[in-house]
Amino acid sequence: MTETPGEGGATKAPPSPSGPSPGRRESLELRSARVPFAFKLGAVWVVILAGLVALFAAADFDTEWMRENAAFIFKGLTWTVIIAVLAIALASVLALLGALGRLSHNPIAVGVAGFYTSFFRGTPLIVQMFLIYLALPQIGLAFGDFWADLLTLNVLTAGVIALGLNYGAYMTEIFRAGIQSVGHGQAEAAEALGMTYRQKMRRVVLPQAVRVIIPPTGNEFIAMMKDTALVSFLGTTVAQMEIFRRAQLLGRADFRNLEALIIAALIYWGLTTIFQYLQSRLERRLSKGYVRGTAGVGVAGQRPSRAEASS
């Protein structure tokens, strides 16, 4: 490798052929810094979506069939949302009771809560659905016709109960962590004011724990909406079929399984995107007064006075 003369008779080596010189790399970084981050992020999404569109076109799917039958699959959206909302409501109640049981000093409450979380976190969700749907009627028969009729559940009820029990077990730890995130001084102050345990939890601890509980609970709800597809394995009527069940039956009938599943995937994707946006808005609202501002900004976004800044 030859050296070229520089200023003052000094010599310097030519730039390495393996990559751009440090000066050129810094120049590229400076040019990149001038481009807004949102524009670069949008460009990445455009490239990814363009690649997916190219792959979709290369696969030669029956787009005409997809356009004709998308509305039938989309009608299952109503039952998907209904199942998810009912199940997350049940899961939230069970998670709260489970968290209070885990934090209790009562051995019965601790034991029941521990068994509940251990069993439903340690067995597959699909197995739990079949146990609730098939095993409960058989257990009811052992106690008489009244209990057999009471424990014979329809598909949607069994699916909601199974989803609620399963997700409630996981959310128990979320609620427990949220309750424990509240400072001990808050609970001690409530007790000093003469509040009972129920009043302390309802008025002081739980309102502050909600800020910590909401974000992971939103994630669990989004995951639950996708797990509603497992209810289809129990079998449902045509009027109560959710998204996946409609796509499954329609795809089999017309031998268009991939096309039907793509429609279902797009509907699930759009649904979760909407709820992710709503969750982010809710998180920002709950975080007001807790998130620190930038330098020079005081509490709740107010700038400090000149006397405070000079002190």
C-alpha angles and dihedrals in degrees: 000000000000124000123224122220116252134193116313092018093293119139129223133188120245117253115280113263091221094081146340119305118261090254093053092045091053090048091053091049091051091050090048091050090059091060112087115250091231090057092051091047090050091050090055091051091048091053092048094047091046089054091050091049090051091051090047091052092047092052090059097220121186097260093173091059090047092053092048096049103033092093093056092053092043091059088071089068091086094059092042091058093042092052092046095048094048092045095049090049090053091043092052092053092047091045092053092049091045093050093049088048093051090050094045125103090218109107092210093054092044092048096048093046092047093050091047095052093041095052100042094042092045100052130060118263093232090055091051090052093054092045092054094043099043108020100049095063090050091051089049091055089063090061100042142276094294093060092041091057092043094051095044100100130187119240098262094048092049091047093050092048093048093048092046093049094046098046092039089061092054093042090053089078090047092054092044091053091047092052092047091050090069110094118255089234090067092057092043091052090051091051090048089056089057098253119158121235091261093049092047093053095043099043105029117014106036097046089056094042092056090074090061096038100050101069098053091039089056089053090051090051091052091049090047092055089060093044090058084084088076090068087071090071089068091056126244139202119263093251093054101039116130126216101281095045091052092048091047096051095041093048092051094047094053098030090243100120097146094047091050093048092050090055090049092048092052092050092050090047093051092046094051091045091057093049092046089056092049090047092052090051091050092048092052090050093050093046094059109122092018103066114084117236129225124282112298094024120109133205117321091008096297119138116236118251121257091254090055092046093051095047 
